[in-house]
Structures are given as C-alpha cells and as structure tokens.
C-alpha cells in the first residue's frame, strides 16, 4: 500500500509540474507574436489551455485542495457572477423595445445587450483563457521551489525581451513587428504595452535578486554577512541584477510616461513590503541606494522627460474621457457589451479626436464600465480589490517565502495604475504574464507551516 501511494504521489507531482511548465512556456512564447493580439494566436492558445485545464481538473479530483485554493472561494464566486453576465450580454433578447437605439438601424437582426455579439464571445474566450492559465499555474506554484524556478524563468525571459527591444531600437529595425522605430516596443506594436511587460519583468528580476542575495541577513556577524552576500551575488544574484537593469533601461527607452510612473509605484510597493519587518538591516541601505539610483537615471532620461512636458496626440484621450462618461450614463446598468467599444463608441467620438480610430478607451476602467455596465464593473473591481487585500494580509502574516507575494503585489499596483491611462492589460500576452505572476504570488501568500525557505 505504501509503495503504491508513493508512486501515485510521484505521478501527480510530475504531471502537475509538466502542466505548469507547458503553460508557462506557451504564454511566454506567445508574446513573440505581436504580444498575442492576433485572434488566431490567442484562440489556439485558449483551446490548448482548455485541454490542459481538463487534465488539471482530472488531477484535482484525486487531490486535496490547498488553502491557497479554498481561500479564493469568495473572489471566485463574484467573478463567476460577472462572467455569467458577460456571457449573457451577446445573447439575443426577444423584447418589444430594443435595448439600444442602434438596433433600430438593423431591423432584421435580433437585438441584444451587446452591440457587437461576436466581439463579446471573443472577449469571453480570452477571459476563460486567463482563468485556465491562472488555475494551472496556481496549482503548480503551490510548491515553493517550483514557484521560484517559474519566477526565475519569467525574469530571464523578460531580460531577453529587453535585450531584443533595445537592439531593435538601436538599429531602427524590428524584424518581428516589421516596424522601424527608435523607441523600444519589443515584440509589441504599442510602446505602452511593452512598458507594462517590461515593468513586470523588472519587478520579477528584483524579487529574485533580493531573495538570492539577502539570505545573509540571517548571519550574526558582519564578516559572515558580507561573505554570504558576495557568495550569493557572484553565484547567480548578479544575473538578476543585470536583468533588472536591462528591463529598466528598456522601459525608459520605450518613453512611456504612464509606464515609467507605474514602474515607480511598483518599486515603492515592493520596497515597502520588503522592508516591512526588517527596516534597519542592510536591505534598507541597499533599497535606498537602488531607489536613488533609479531616480537619477530616470531624471537623466531625456526621452521620458521630453514626453512628460510635451503635449502630443495621446493627450486626446483626455478629450475623449468625458464623452465616454456621457455614453456610460446613457446605458449605466446594462453597458454596451464586452468587446463592443470600438464599434459602438464611434458615434460619441468628438471632432477633435475623429482623425484616429479609437480601438480602446485608453483607460481600462472606463472601458470596462462602458462595456459591462456600472453594476457588473463594480463587482469585477470589488473582486480584484478583495484579491489584492487578501494577498496583502497573507503576505504580512507569512514568515517565509514572502518574496513571491511581494512581487505579485508590486506588479498588481503598477498595472492597476497604468490601466488608468492605457490598455496594457487588454493585450493578451501582458495579461497572461500578469495572471501568471498573480497565481504564483497568491499560491505562496497563504501562511503555511511547511514553507521551506526564508524570503
């Protein structure tokens, strides 16, 4: 009985590891293809992850769900209600009066809440893809050693992307996107989207670096602390410090103002969480020096400063925002359907901004309220806020492995800020990386007696 149980446990362990690795590699590779924005790319990935999710469910049936899963019940229930509403919006509704006056121009069509039902189904599929990835990574990252390797791979991949982006900008030619730009966009069309991707990589590198080199904090003598620090630094810590510098350089070279500000917020959150319990140790000195260095480098970054003080076409978003609010108030409860912004907002675009096609609202919050309606959007953001608070509480209670949730909370804060002014989390590859980091952070945020390493 004993050997069989051991064999079964090994099979489960190997299968779980394989699922996590396949999903992680798939979502990272997807970013090479224009950030995964092509429908064929994310559709194939969604169906592939659906198959992996089915395997994961079969595996979960024969396993006891850990605390990291059971504590998601409230958040998951709220998000499920929102998901049901999103799925209902594109459905034809047989009512005597159309829900939107736009349906009067197509009398042969069956009216629905969504003004673009096809886009609604596409948006629903993308949301399911994010859920599949989150669940599989969450279950795989319950093992702290595997979670650490996942985070290291994300850090290395982000560094490689930064090197490619810097090279493409330096040469003025980007073979993967086919564009000639002197700003860093990586494999993304939009520099702001890449800035968010680079910010996530920046925090991942920083998190792994601090975890590797600050193990010396347990030493009692300065001589031993210095020795242990140098050993950790030169063994592999320096790789992640270089990765941090590369990601930060690429982010600055993207000249994304909101991306730069989001990175600043993410760094502040990370350092606050990192120094929360050991404020006056050597970490404080290192963190302070790093923050000052970042500030000086950013101040000397002419590209970012030039764009901060300039008024360019992107300032048009502040002209469009009031019109989005007007449109929201015309349909505050039901919304216009998830994914329907581009087609339905054309009638509201002000003349000053009419030269451009508004694919996005350039504010994920406004766009989600516009598309889902105020009640559904409120539930959606309440669930995300609850997720953040719950992970923060777990982080502050936990004694070990806090590096993972430090990274996740910092990334969450940075992305939440950037979403005020842009649509980075509406780019599949950015959202997939975000979801992966959240899953790793949540898996290791819950207090556990079995944590094997100190953060």
Secondary structure, DSSP 4 states (H G I P E B T S, - for coil): -HHHHHHHHHHHHHHHHHHHHHHHHHHHHHTTTGGG-SHHHHHHHHHHHHHHHHHHHHHHHTS---HHHHTTHHHHHHHHHHHHHHHHHTSB---SS-SSGGGGG-TTSPPBS-S-HHHHHHHHHHHHHHHHHHHHHHHHTTSHHHHHHHHHHHHHHHHHHHHHHHHHHHHT-BTTTTB--SS--TT-SSHHHHHHHHHHHHHHHHHHHHHHHGGGGG-SSHHHHHHHHHHHIIIIIHHHHHHHHHHHHHHHHTT-HHHHHHHHHHHHHHHHHHTSS-TTSHHHHHHHHHHHHHHHHHHT-HHHHHHHH---GGGGHHHHHHHHHHHHHHSTTT-S-TT-HHHHGGGG--GGGTTS--SS-S-HHHHHHHHH-HHHHHHHHHHHHHHHHHHHHHHHH-SS-HHHHHHHHHHHHHHHHHTTT--GGGSHHHHHHHHHHHHHHHHTTS--TT--S--
